[in-house]
Amino acid sequence: MDRFWKYRLDHIIFWIATVGFHMFTRATLVSSAGLGQFLLEIIFRNSLLASVIYLNLGVLIPKLAKQNKLLFYFVLLITSLFGYALIKNAHDVYLYGYIMADETRVQFFYNTFYNLSIVIFYVAFSVALQLSREWFDQRSLIQKIEVDKLNAELEYLKAQINPHFLFNSINTIYFQIDKQNNTARETLSSFSEMLRYQLYECNGKEISVEKEITYLRNYVDLQKVRKDKNYSIVFSCTEYVRGFSIAPMLLIPFVENAFKHVSHFPDGNEIRVEVSKDSYYFFFKVFNTREDPQIDDKHRGIGLRNVQRRLQLIYNGKHDLRIDEQPGSFEINLKLKVE
């Protein structure tokens, strides 16, 4: 079934059936008007019909209907439908009124109702096919995410440690660290907060963005401890990033990917995480230098692919993810529409 949609077999079958049926119903034109006029009718009508259908599917629906600009969508759709009917009327007058000398068909609006009903039927049918395709793609996406989720839960269960034992152990280690060693104490405290966030606060569908940012900041701070002075690591977040919720653990795969694939030159290694917001959108940017992109791509895990699927499922039509891969750098720019 995947190949059926992948190779656009639905479109091919649709047009074979449409053109074939039209040729069958207009077969008498060969004897009454000639082969040339028959072929002109087939090509003209179906080309005009295809223009209206793909204008609707490729421009009007994604640019207007899916963006909730319904008034403009219906105005332009109705205009295209009547435009088809009027242009086809003109060709019918030429073919039937002048070529075939049918006096009743010389009237310009004689075939208006027929032509309008034809284009409405085919546009509606093509939209139904498109919705079926989108439903199939969405179902496949959900199934893939469910499989990934089950695998992740299985791995989590295998590695799970009793949370109370874990936090008690961390507290014990914390108090065993010399009070003068503030760096070690702060690192362990950040690590404890990250675990608490993962175990207790990420069970719902959404989490406050402030908690998600705190988790990211703690992660970056822990990574800074592991890296030496050859790495420039910057985490910046504007004061406007607050007061809304996002899906939990949505952003961390991008940051993990940056630290996993950052370059390891004697100097000039850089990671930047930038978080900001305006009136309507949340912006998230992660940049890192890298070495051989072929090695980088070969060893990239499923983290980025999984988060792309989550974005498509949770923020379908409300996000824009751009990945810029250069020979010496890797950058992601994510824009989410927030309420």
C-alpha positions, 0 to 999 in steps of 0.5 A, spaced: 500 500 500 505 504 501 508 503 494 501 505 491 501 512 494 509 513 493 508 512 486 502 516 485 498 510 483 492 513 485 493 519 480 494 515 475 488 510 475 484 517 476 486 520 470 486 513 466 479 512 468 477 520 467 480 520 460 477 513 458 470 515 460 470 521 456 473 518 450 468 513 450 462 518 451 465 522 446 466 517 441 461 519 436 465 525 435 470 521 430 465 520 425 461 527 426 466 532 427 473 528 425 478 525 429 482 532 430 476 535 433 475 529 437 482 529 440 482 536 441 475 535 445 479 530 449 485 534 450 482 541 452 477 538 456 481 534 461 487 539 461 482 544 463 479 540 468 486 538 471 488 545 472 482 546 476 483 540 480 491 541 481 490 548 483 485 546 488 489 541 491 496 544 490 495 551 492 488 553 495 487 547 500 494 548 503 495 555 502 488 557 504 483 552 507 489 549 512 491 556 514 483 557 516 483 562 510 476 559 509 473 565 506 478 566 500 478 559 499 471 558 497 471 565 493 477 562 489 474 555 489 468 558 486 471 562 481 475 557 478 469 552 478 465 558 474 472 559 470 472 552 468 464 552 466 465 559 462 471 556 458 468 550 456 462 553 454 466 557 449 469 551 446 462 547 446 460 553 442 466 552 437 465 545 437 458 543 436 455 550 434 460 552 428 464 545 427 457 541 427 452 546 425 448 545 431 444 551 432 441 550 439 448 549 441 451 556 439 448 559 445 454 561 450 450 558 456 447 552 453 452 547 457 453 551 463 449 547 468 452 540 465 459 543 465 459 546 472 456 539 475 462 536 471 467 540 474 464 540 481 464 532 481 471 531 479 473 536 484 469 533 490 472 526 488 479 528 487 479 532 494 476 525 497 482 521 494 487 526 497 483 526 504 484 518 503 491 519 502 492 524 508 488 519 512 493 513 510 499 517 511 497 519 518 495 512 520 502 510 518 505 515 522 501 514 528 503 506 527 511 508 527 510 513 533 507 507 537 512 502 535 518 507 537 514 509 543 513 501 545 520 500 544 523 506 548 518 504 554 521 497 553 528 499 554 526 504 559 523 498 563 529 494 562 534 499 565 529 502 570 531 503 577 527 504 583 526 512 583 526 512 591 533 508 592 536 513 586 534 519 589 536 517 596 543 515 593 544 522 590 542 525 597 547 521 600 552 522 595 551 530 595 552 530 603 558 526 602 561 531 598 565 536 601 562 543 602 567 547 599 566 543 592 560 547 590 561 545 583 560 538 584 554 539 589 551 543 583 552 538 578 549 533 582 543 537 584 542 539 576 543 531 575 537 530 580 533 535 578 533 532 571 532 525 573 526 528 577 523 531 571 524 525 567 521 520 572 515 525 575 513 531 570 513 528 563 507 523 564 502 528 561 501 530 554 504 537 555 509 541 560 510 548 562 515 551 557 519 554 563 520 547 566 522 544 559 527 550 558 530 548 566 531 541 564 535 543 557 539 548 561 541 543 566 543 538 561 547 543 557 550 545 564 552 538 565 555 537 558 559 544 559 563 540 565 565 534 561 567 539 555 574 542 556 576 550 554 576 548 546 569 548 546 564 554 546 558 552 549 552 558 549 545 557 552 541 563 551 533 564 552 529 570 552 525 573 558 518 572 553 519 564 553 514 563 559 506 562 560 505 556 555 505 549 554 509 544 549 510 537 549 515 534 554 522 532 552 520 535 545 527 539 544 532 535 548 533 530 542 536 536 538 541 538 543 543 531 545 544 531 537 549 537 537 553 534 543 553 527 540 556 530 533 560 536 535 567 537 532 573 535 536 578 540 533 584 543 538 580 549 537 573 552 534 568 547 537 562 551 538 555 549 540 549 554 541 542 553 543 538 559 542 530 560 545 526 566 544 518 567 542 514 573 539 507 574 540 505 568 536 511 563 535 516 559 539 523 559 536 528 554 538 535 554 534 541 549 535 547 550 532 554 545 532 560 545 528 562 538 526 567 534 522 566 529 516 558 530 515 558 523 512 561 519 518 556 524 522 550 522 518 552 514 518 552 514 525 546 519 527 541 515 531 533 515 531 532 521 535 531 526 530 527 522 526 523 520 532 522 528 534 520 529 526 514 524 527 512 527 533 512 534 530 508 532 525 503 528 529 502 533 535 504 540 531 501 538 524 500 545 520 503 549 526 510 548 526 516 549 521 522 545 522 528 547 517 535 543 518 541 546 515 547 541 513 553 544 511 560 541 511 563 544 517 556 545 521 549 543 523 543 547 524 536 546 526 531 552 526 524 550 529 518 554 529 512 552 533 505 556 533 503 557 541 497 559 544 
